[in-house]
Amino acid sequence: MHNIAHVVLQLYETLEWGDTSRLEASVPEVVRGALDSLTERYGDFDVWQEIEPEARLVAVPEAVLRLVMYTVLRNAFSASTRGGRVQVIGKREGDDVVITVNDHGPDITPGGGAATRRVAPARGRVDNRADLALGLPFAREVLEVFDGALKVEDGTENGGTAFTTRWPVSARPRRTLT
């Protein structure tokens, strides 16, 4: 719970919701920073990353991109076994950048199918359970304010989970917080 409180405080302190002059963030820089931090915390993983050149910038403040990507990647690392594989794929689709994070941990639901969150890490890290349960819905809400989306579903045919985030490429009118 402490980690979520820290992220919320960091977002609050670094982000001015009405400031449209800062609506640009580098996907490769933010993903690399999150991966470096998580690899240090969780140990070695086989991380495979491919971000297409046209998917390198998104029209959101860096704090938003950092919050969402760290939350999604942390969930993938937490659910995977040490030495497991985590994939990050970024591509352009129309006016959006789509970033998908695949892990090879257990599926998110026992019988498969889409879900909105993973409520517990597979490795039994009880201390992070509340953070993971709260993190993905919070990340989704923040991303939706900036006309993005977060979808969580069963991953590849080898199991795991796919976290797909959709980010605007150009600044569009944003929804307001309610």
C-alpha positions as CSV (number, residue, x, y, z in Angstrom):
1,M,0.0,0.0,0.0
2,H,2.9,2.3,0.7
3,N,4.1,2.0,-3.0
4,I,0.7,3.1,-4.3
5,A,0.6,6.1,-1.9
6,H,4.1,7.0,-3.1
7,V,3.1,6.9,-6.8
8,V,-0.1,8.9,-6.1
9,L,1.9,11.5,-4.2
10,Q,4.5,11.6,-7.0
11,L,1.8,12.0,-9.7
12,Y,0.1,14.8,-7.7
13,E,3.3,16.7,-7.1
14,T,4.7,16.4,-10.7
15,L,1.6,16.8,-12.8
16,E,-0.5,19.9,-13.4
17,W,-3.6,18.5,-14.9
18,G,-4.4,21.6,-16.9
19,D,-0.9,22.1,-18.4
20,T,-1.1,21.1,-22.0
21,S,2.4,22.4,-22.9
22,R,3.9,19.3,-21.4
23,L,1.9,16.7,-23.3
24,E,4.7,14.7,-24.7
25,A,6.6,11.7,-23.3
26,S,9.2,9.3,-24.6
27,V,8.0,5.7,-24.5
28,P,11.5,4.1,-24.8
29,E,13.0,6.3,-22.0
30,V,10.1,5.7,-19.6
31,V,10.0,1.9,-20.3
32,R,13.8,1.6,-19.9
33,G,13.6,3.5,-16.5
34,A,10.8,1.2,-15.3
35,L,12.6,-1.9,-16.5
36,D,15.9,-0.9,-14.8
37,S,14.1,-0.2,-11.5
38,L,12.1,-3.4,-11.6
39,T,15.0,-5.6,-12.6
40,E,16.9,-4.2,-9.7
41,R,14.0,-5.0,-7.3
42,Y,12.8,-8.3,-8.7
43,G,16.1,-9.8,-10.1
44,D,17.0,-11.1,-13.5
45,F,14.3,-11.5,-16.1
46,D,14.4,-12.2,-19.8
47,V,13.1,-8.9,-21.1
48,W,12.4,-8.6,-24.8
49,Q,11.5,-5.1,-26.0
50,E,10.5,-3.8,-29.5
51,I,9.2,-0.3,-29.8
52,E,8.7,0.9,-33.4
53,P,10.1,4.3,-34.4
54,E,6.6,5.7,-35.0
55,A,5.6,4.6,-31.4
56,R,8.2,6.5,-29.5
57,L,6.2,9.6,-28.4
58,V,2.8,9.9,-26.8
59,A,0.7,13.0,-26.0
60,V,0.6,12.6,-22.2
61,P,2.7,14.1,-19.5
62,E,5.7,11.9,-18.7
63,A,4.4,11.4,-15.1
64,V,1.3,9.7,-16.5
65,L,3.2,7.4,-18.8
66,R,5.6,6.6,-16.0
67,L,2.8,5.7,-13.6
68,V,0.9,3.5,-16.0
69,M,4.0,1.7,-17.5
70,Y,5.6,1.1,-14.1
71,T,2.3,-0.3,-12.7
72,V,1.8,-2.6,-15.7
73,L,5.4,-3.8,-15.8
74,R,5.5,-4.3,-12.0
75,N,2.5,-6.5,-12.2
76,A,4.1,-8.6,-15.0
77,F,7.4,-8.9,-13.0
78,S,5.5,-9.8,-9.8
79,A,3.5,-12.5,-11.5
80,S,6.4,-14.1,-13.4
81,T,8.9,-16.5,-11.9
82,R,12.5,-15.4,-11.5
83,G,14.2,-15.7,-14.9
84,G,10.8,-15.6,-16.7
85,R,10.1,-13.6,-19.8
86,V,8.5,-10.2,-20.1
87,Q,7.8,-8.7,-23.5
88,V,7.2,-5.0,-24.3
89,I,5.9,-4.3,-27.8
90,G,5.1,-0.7,-29.0
91,K,3.5,0.1,-32.3
92,R,1.4,2.8,-33.9
93,E,-2.2,2.2,-34.8
94,G,-3.9,5.2,-36.4
95,D,-3.9,8.1,-34.0
96,D,-2.7,5.9,-31.1
97,V,0.4,4.2,-29.8
98,V,-0.3,0.7,-28.5
99,I,2.1,-0.7,-25.9
100,T,1.5,-4.3,-25.0
101,V,3.3,-6.0,-22.0
102,N,3.2,-9.8,-22.0
103,D,4.3,-11.9,-19.1
104,H,4.6,-15.7,-18.9
105,G,3.2,-16.1,-15.4
106,P,-0.1,-17.8,-14.7
107,D,-3.2,-16.6,-16.6
108,I,-5.2,-13.9,-14.9
109,T,-8.3,-16.0,-14.4
110,P,-8.4,-19.8,-13.7
111,G,-10.6,-20.5,-16.8
112,G,-9.1,-17.9,-19.1
113,G,-11.0,-14.9,-20.4
114,A,-10.6,-11.2,-20.0
115,A,-10.4,-9.5,-16.6
116,T,-9.8,-6.0,-15.3
117,R,-7.0,-6.8,-12.9
118,R,-4.9,-9.5,-11.3
119,V,-5.7,-9.5,-7.6
120,A,-2.7,-11.4,-6.3
121,P,0.9,-12.1,-7.5
122,A,1.7,-15.6,-8.4
123,R,4.9,-15.7,-6.4
124,G,3.0,-15.2,-3.1
125,R,4.4,-11.7,-2.3
126,V,1.6,-10.9,0.2
127,D,3.2,-7.5,1.0
128,N,2.4,-6.4,-2.6
129,R,-1.1,-7.8,-3.0
130,A,-2.9,-4.6,-2.1
131,D,-0.7,-2.6,-4.4
132,L,-1.4,-4.8,-7.3
133,A,-5.1,-4.9,-6.7
134,L,-5.3,-1.1,-6.5
135,G,-2.6,-0.3,-9.1
136,L,-4.2,-1.5,-12.3
137,P,-7.6,0.1,-11.8
138,F,-6.0,3.4,-10.7
139,A,-3.6,3.3,-13.7
140,R,-6.6,2.7,-16.0
141,E,-8.5,5.6,-14.5
142,V,-5.5,8.0,-14.9
143,L,-5.0,6.8,-18.5
144,E,-8.6,7.3,-19.4
145,V,-8.4,11.0,-18.3
146,F,-5.9,11.4,-21.2
147,D,-8.1,9.5,-23.7
148,G,-6.1,6.3,-23.3
149,A,-7.2,2.8,-22.4
150,L,-5.9,-0.2,-20.5
151,K,-7.0,-3.8,-21.4
152,V,-5.9,-6.9,-19.5
153,E,-6.5,-10.3,-20.9
154,D,-5.0,-13.8,-21.1
155,G,-1.7,-13.7,-23.0
156,T,-0.1,-16.0,-25.5
157,E,-0.9,-19.6,-26.2
158,N,1.9,-20.4,-23.6
159,G,-0.1,-18.7,-20.9
160,G,0.5,-15.5,-19.1
161,T,-1.2,-12.2,-19.3
162,A,-1.3,-9.4,-21.9
163,F,-1.6,-5.8,-20.7
164,T,-2.4,-3.5,-23.6
165,T,-2.3,0.2,-23.2
166,R,-3.5,2.6,-25.8
167,W,-2.1,6.2,-25.8
168,P,-2.9,9.2,-27.9
169,V,-0.2,10.4,-30.4
170,S,-1.5,13.9,-30.7
171,A,-3.1,16.2,-28.1
172,R,-6.9,15.7,-28.1
173,P,-9.4,17.3,-25.8
174,R,-9.3,15.4,-22.5
175,R,-12.0,14.3,-20.3
176,T,-12.2,15.9,-16.9
177,L,-11.7,14.1,-13.6
178,T,-15.0,13.4,-11.8
